[in-house]
Amino acid sequence: MAVVKGLILTVLLVMLIGSAMAVIYVKYHTRLMFIEIQKQEAALDQFEVEWGQLQLELTTLTEENQLELLARDKLKLVVPQRDKIIYIKP
């Protein structure tokens, strides 16, 4: 009877240690995944900032094109030739 109790106790101890190792492994893996998620979120934030800047640039370029068309059509303005431009140094 004592041998059976010792055997059961040994099996339970091995199961307890195995369970503890599994908990440690899962916790470690979870932390690695959390770190990866944080990196991806930081990259996403950077891409969103870049997207906003590109949208602003697109809007600016579109407005400049509209202004140029308005100046050409309604005001009859033209871009001067390269040799007619005079640069003034400050």
C-alpha positions in Angstrom: 0.0 0.0 0.0 2.8 2.4 0.8 4.4 1.6 -2.6 1.1 2.5 -4.4 0.9 5.8 -2.4 4.5 6.6 -3.2 3.9 5.8 -6.9 0.7 8.0 -7.0 2.6 10.8 -5.1 5.4 10.6 -7.7 3.0 10.7 -10.6 1.2 13.6 -9.1 4.5 15.4 -8.5 5.6 14.9 -12.1 2.2 16.1 -13.4 2.5 19.2 -11.1 5.9 20.0 -12.4 4.8 19.4 -16.0 1.8 21.7 -15.5 4.1 24.4 -14.0 6.4 24.2 -16.9 3.5 24.5 -19.3 2.3 27.6 -17.5 5.7 29.1 -17.7 6.0 28.3 -21.4 2.6 29.8 -22.2 3.3 32.9 -20.2 6.6 33.4 -22.0 5.0 32.8 -25.4 2.2 35.3 -24.5 4.8 38.0 -23.6 6.6 37.4 -26.9 3.3 37.8 -28.8 2.5 41.0 -26.8 5.9 42.5 -27.7 5.2 41.7 -31.4 1.8 43.3 -31.2 3.3 46.4 -29.7 5.8 46.6 -32.5 3.1 46.2 -35.1 0.9 48.8 -33.5 3.9 51.3 -33.5 4.4 50.5 -37.2 0.7 51.0 -37.9 0.8 54.4 -36.1 3.8 55.4 -38.3 2.0 54.3 -41.4 -1.1 56.3 -40.4 1.0 59.4 -39.9 2.7 58.9 -43.3 -0.8 58.3 -44.8 -2.0 61.6 -43.4 1.0 63.4 -44.7 0.5 62.0 -48.1 -3.2 62.9 -48.1 -2.2 66.5 -47.1 0.4 66.6 -49.9 -2.2 65.3 -52.4 -4.7 68.0 -51.3 -2.0 70.7 -51.6 -0.9 69.6 -55.0 -4.5 69.4 -56.2 -5.2 72.9 -54.9 -2.1 74.3 -56.6 -3.2 72.7 -59.9 -6.6 74.3 -59.5 -5.0 77.7 -58.8 -2.8 77.3 -61.9 -5.8 76.5 -64.1 -7.7 79.4 -62.7 -4.8 81.8 -63.3 -4.4 80.6 -66.9 -8.1 80.5 -67.8 -9.6 83.5 -66.0 -6.6 85.8 -65.6 -4.8 84.8 -68.8 -1.5 84.4 -66.9 1.3 82.3 -68.3 4.5 80.9 -66.9 7.4 83.1 -68.1 10.1 81.6 -70.3 13.3 80.6 -68.5 15.4 83.4 -70.0 12.9 86.0 -68.9 13.1 85.1 -65.2 15.2 87.5 -63.1 16.5 86.2 -59.8 16.9 88.7 -57.0 19.4 87.8 -54.2 18.4 89.0 -50.7 
